[in-house]
Amino acid sequence: MAKYKPWLTACCVLLIVICAVALVSLCIATLLGAGCSGGRFRHAAVSADSQLCSEIGK
């Protein structure tokens, strides 16, 4: 059992590093993809095609 301990430690460290890199990549991709895209607006827009909507939008 003792002769496998360095391999076990190295595998655990490698697994932790891979998970950390994946988590950081996911966070960066989420933040970069959070911008306005696909015709969506970050804040709600009010239509100005009628007088009531024009008043609400002011």
N, C-alpha and C positions, 0 to 999 in steps of 0.2 A: 504493500500500500504506500509506503514512504517513497518508493522510487517513482510513483506516478504523480506525486504532489506538485512538482514544478510544472508539469504539463497541465494539470488541473488549474493551477493558479494562472498560467499563461492563457488558457482558454477562457477563463472567467474574465480576465482583464481585456482580452480581445472582444469578447461579447459585450462588455460594458462600453468599450470604445465605439463599437459598431452601433450600439443603441444610441449613444450620445450623438454621434454624427447624424444618424437618421432623424433624431428629434430636432436637432438644430436645422437640418435641411428642411424638415417639414414646417418648422416655425418661419423660416425665411421665405419659403414658397407661399405660405399662407399670407404673410404680410405683404409680399410683392403682388399677390393676386387679389388683394383686397381693394384695389382701386376701382374706379368706375369702368365698367366694361359691359359689352353686350347691350347697350342702350339703356342701362339702368343708371339711376341717379343716386348719389350719396344721400341727398336730402329729398324729401317729397316735393314735387312740383305741383303747382295748382294751375289748372287750365285757365286760359284767359279768353275763352271763346264765348263767354256770356257775362253779363253785367254782374251777376251774383259771384261768379268765380273771380272776376276782376276785383271785386271788393274784398273777398276773402284773401286774395293774394297780396293785398296791400299791407 
